[in-house]
Amino acid sequence: MPRFALFAVLFAMANSGLPATSGFVGEFLVILASFKAHFWIAFAAASIMILGAAYTLWMVKRVIFGKVANDGVAKLKDINGRETLILTVLAIVVLLFGIWPAPMLEVMDATVQNLLQHIVQSKVPVM
């Protein structure tokens, strides 16, 4: 199933935070924001992201490049044209937001600002 494997590896690498994918932008923003809070929080966040990437690479090695142990899985056919088209569109979006994340960040800006305003504002009445 080479076409399925291609998309599975691409999406797994995006999940791991490979540069030029949307996962990298998200992980970079998390680490950047956590550095503003505290160094050790940022260190913990980066360590957890590295462990997640290592687990994803281990999973890809076993699932995509490992030997097939199940006869039902061995009989599966590769993805068809419709599935290839849908996954291609999703892959383009993952790469597009990795290279140019501004449209997504602009959409989220108003919601994030509203959330921050609610977090900063105390809910406890002042006596």
N, C-alpha and C positions, 0 to 999 in steps of 0.2 A: 504494500500500500504506500507507494512512494509519495503521491500527492498529499495524502492524509498526513504522512510523517513530516513533510515539509511544513505544512501549516501548524502541526502540533509543536514542532521544534521552534518555529517563529513565535508562537504565542507563549510558549514556555520561557523563551529568552526575554520576551517583553515582560512577563511576570517577574523574571529575575532582575529586571532593571537594566537591560542592555541599552547602551546609549543609542539615541535616534529612535527609541520606541516610547510609547506613552508611559510605560512602567518606570522608565528612567526619570521622567519629569516628575512623576508622583513621589518617587523615593527621594529625589533631590530636594523637592520642596519640604518633605517631612524632615529630613536631616537639617536643612537650613533653618526651619522654624524651631526645631528642638535645640539647635545651637544658641538661639536667642534666649531660650528658657534656661538652659543649664548644660554645661559640658557633659556631665555624666549621663544625662538623659539622652543627649545626642549620641554618645558612645554606645549606650544600650540599644538605641534605635538602629544605629548602623550595624551593630553586632547581630541583632535579630534579622535585619535585612540580608546580611551575609549568610547566616544560617538558612534562611528561606531560599536564597539563590542556590546554595549547596544542595539542599534537599530537592529543588526543582531539577538541577542537573543530574542528580542521582536517579530521580524518577524517569527522566528522559532516557538515560542510559539503559535502565532496566526495561522500560515499556517500549520505546521505539527501537533501540538497537539490541535488545536482548533477544534470546531465542523464544519462540512461541511455544508455550507449554500446553495450550488448550486447543483441541481440534476444532472447536467452534470458531475460535478466533482465526485460526489458520485458513478457514474456508471463506472468510470475509473478502469482499471485493473492494477495490479502491473507490474513492468518492467519485460520484458522477459529475456531469457538467454543471448541473444546477447548484450542487453543493460546492463545487469549485468556484463558481461565480460568487456565491454568498461569502465564502471564506476569503476570497480575493478582496472583496469590498471591505470586509472587516480588517484584513491585513493592511490595506491602504490607509484606513482610518487610524489604526494603531501607529503606523509609520508617520502619517501626517501630523498627528498630535504629538509625536515624539520630536519631530523637526520644528513644528510651528504650533505650540500649545496656546498661543494668545486667544484664539476664539473660545476655547473651553474655559480659560481663566476669566475672561470677560463675562461669560455667562454666569459663572459662580460668584463673581465679585459682590454683587448686591446681597446675595444670600449670606455670604460669609461675613460681610460687614454688619448685617442685621444680627447674626448669631453672636458676633463679638460684642455688639452693643448690649445684648441680653445677658451675656456672661459677665460683663463689667459692672452692670447695674445690679446693686444689691437687692435681694428679695426680703431681707430682714429689716423690719421697721426700726428706724432710729428713735431712741428714747431721749 
